[in-house]
């Protein structure tokens, strides 16, 4: 049985069951949980039936403080440092990507053919060329290549 929204009830810890009565009639027995969701619709928790209001307030109060935030100057400083670090890492990744792209440009046709191999995307193709190279004459057979790459040859 699925919830009317189409979402599985288990995701929301919902219990419900069709309870037959007389004739074709039935009732639905269900849980009465109260769910806490953030503004983005993310699940934060729930209150089971019978939870006292003061307990709910004790749980909700800190969540509201976290969600509304108390960011002070020190927190802003820390966040700024984290963002700078992220930007530096993104710049480094972009530099590596540009270097790899430049190094692979003479082998564009080979790269495109390797990408057609099931399971080889752009990163895997770049790794294969970097690790093995494009000169296969150094391997007397496909089995030697697979052995060098430490791949299981029993399936070949």
C-alpha positions as CSV (number, residue, x, y, z in Angstrom):
1,X,0.0,0.0,0.0
2,X,1.4,3.4,-1.0
3,X,0.7,6.8,0.5
4,X,-1.6,9.1,-1.6
5,X,1.4,11.3,-2.4
6,X,3.1,8.3,-4.0
7,X,5.9,8.3,-1.5
8,X,6.5,5.1,0.4
9,X,5.2,5.4,3.9
10,X,8.4,3.9,5.4
11,X,10.3,7.0,4.4
12,X,8.2,8.9,6.9
13,X,7.7,6.2,9.5
14,X,4.0,6.1,8.8
15,X,1.8,3.2,9.6
16,X,-1.6,2.6,8.1
17,X,-3.7,-0.3,7.4
18,X,-7.1,-0.9,5.8
19,X,-9.4,-2.4,8.4
20,X,-12.4,-4.2,7.0
21,X,-15.8,-3.5,8.5
22,X,-19.2,-4.8,7.4
23,X,-20.0,-5.2,3.8
24,X,-17.7,-3.2,1.4
25,X,-16.9,-0.6,4.0
26,X,-13.6,-0.2,5.7
27,X,-11.7,2.2,7.9
28,X,-8.1,3.1,7.9
29,X,-6.0,2.7,11.1
30,X,-3.0,5.0,11.0
31,X,-0.3,6.6,13.0
32,X,-0.6,10.2,14.1
33,X,3.0,11.4,14.0
34,X,4.0,15.1,13.7
35,X,6.9,15.6,11.2
36,X,9.5,18.3,11.4
37,X,10.7,19.5,8.0
38,X,13.1,22.3,7.1
39,X,12.3,25.0,4.5
40,X,13.8,22.9,1.8
41,X,11.5,20.0,2.7
42,X,14.2,17.9,4.3
43,X,13.1,15.6,7.1
44,X,14.4,16.7,10.6
45,X,12.5,14.3,12.8
46,X,9.1,13.5,14.2
47,X,7.0,13.4,17.3
48,X,5.1,10.2,18.1
49,X,1.4,10.4,19.2
50,X,1.0,11.7,22.7
51,X,4.2,13.7,22.8
52,X,3.7,16.5,25.4
53,X,3.7,20.0,24.0
54,X,6.6,21.1,26.4
55,X,8.7,18.2,25.0
56,X,8.0,19.4,21.5
57,X,9.0,23.0,22.4
58,X,12.2,21.7,23.9
59,X,13.1,19.9,20.7
60,X,11.9,22.6,18.3
61,X,13.5,25.6,20.0
62,X,17.2,24.7,19.3
63,X,16.2,23.7,15.7
64,X,14.7,27.1,15.1
65,X,17.9,28.8,16.5
66,X,20.1,26.7,14.2
67,X,17.9,27.3,11.2
68,X,17.6,31.0,11.7
69,X,21.2,31.3,12.7
70,X,23.3,33.2,15.1
71,X,26.3,33.9,12.9
72,X,28.8,36.2,14.6
73,X,31.9,37.9,13.2
74,X,34.1,35.0,14.2
75,X,31.8,32.6,12.3
76,X,31.9,34.8,9.3
77,X,35.7,34.8,9.4
78,X,35.8,31.0,9.6
79,X,33.3,30.7,6.7
80,X,35.3,33.1,4.6
81,X,38.4,31.0,5.2
82,X,36.6,27.8,4.2
83,X,35.2,29.5,1.1
84,X,38.7,30.7,0.1
85,X,40.1,27.2,0.6
86,X,37.3,25.8,-1.6
87,X,38.0,28.4,-4.3
88,X,41.7,27.6,-4.2
89,X,41.0,23.9,-4.6
90,X,38.6,24.6,-7.5
91,X,41.3,26.7,-9.2
92,X,43.9,23.9,-8.7
93,X,41.4,21.3,-10.1
94,X,40.8,23.6,-13.1
95,X,44.6,24.0,-13.7
96,X,45.0,20.2,-13.6
97,X,42.0,19.7,-15.9
98,X,43.5,22.2,-18.4
99,X,46.9,20.5,-18.2
100,X,45.4,17.0,-18.8
101,X,43.3,18.3,-21.7
102,X,46.4,19.8,-23.3
103,X,48.5,16.6,-22.8
104,X,45.7,14.5,-24.3
105,X,44.9,16.8,-27.3
106,X,47.3,14.9,-29.7
107,X,45.4,11.7,-28.8
108,X,41.9,13.1,-29.3
109,X,40.8,10.2,-31.6
110,X,42.1,7.6,-29.3
111,X,40.4,9.2,-26.3
112,X,37.1,9.3,-28.1
113,X,37.3,5.6,-29.2
114,X,38.2,4.6,-25.6
115,X,35.2,6.5,-24.3
116,X,33.0,4.1,-26.3
117,X,34.2,1.1,-24.2
118,X,31.4,0.3,-21.7
119,X,32.5,1.5,-18.3
120,X,35.1,4.0,-19.5
121,X,34.1,7.6,-19.1
122,X,36.3,10.6,-19.5
123,X,38.2,10.3,-16.2
124,X,38.7,6.5,-16.7
125,X,39.9,7.0,-20.2
126,X,42.4,9.7,-19.1
127,X,43.7,7.4,-16.4
128,X,44.1,4.4,-18.8
129,X,46.2,6.6,-21.2
130,X,48.2,8.1,-18.3
131,X,48.9,4.7,-16.7
132,X,49.4,2.4,-19.8
133,X,50.1,4.9,-22.6
134,X,49.1,4.5,-26.2
135,X,51.9,2.2,-27.4
136,X,50.7,-1.3,-26.9
137,X,53.7,-2.9,-28.6
138,X,55.3,-3.2,-25.2
139,X,52.8,-5.9,-24.4
140,X,53.2,-9.2,-26.3
141,X,49.5,-9.9,-25.9
142,X,46.3,-8.7,-24.4
143,X,46.8,-11.1,-21.5
144,X,50.1,-9.4,-20.7
145,X,48.4,-6.0,-20.6
146,X,45.7,-7.3,-18.3
147,X,48.3,-8.9,-16.1
148,X,50.4,-5.7,-15.9
149,X,47.2,-3.8,-15.1
150,X,46.4,-6.4,-12.4
151,X,43.1,-7.2,-13.9
152,X,41.5,-10.6,-13.7
153,X,42.0,-12.4,-17.0
154,X,39.7,-15.4,-16.2
155,X,36.7,-13.5,-17.6
156,X,38.5,-12.8,-20.9
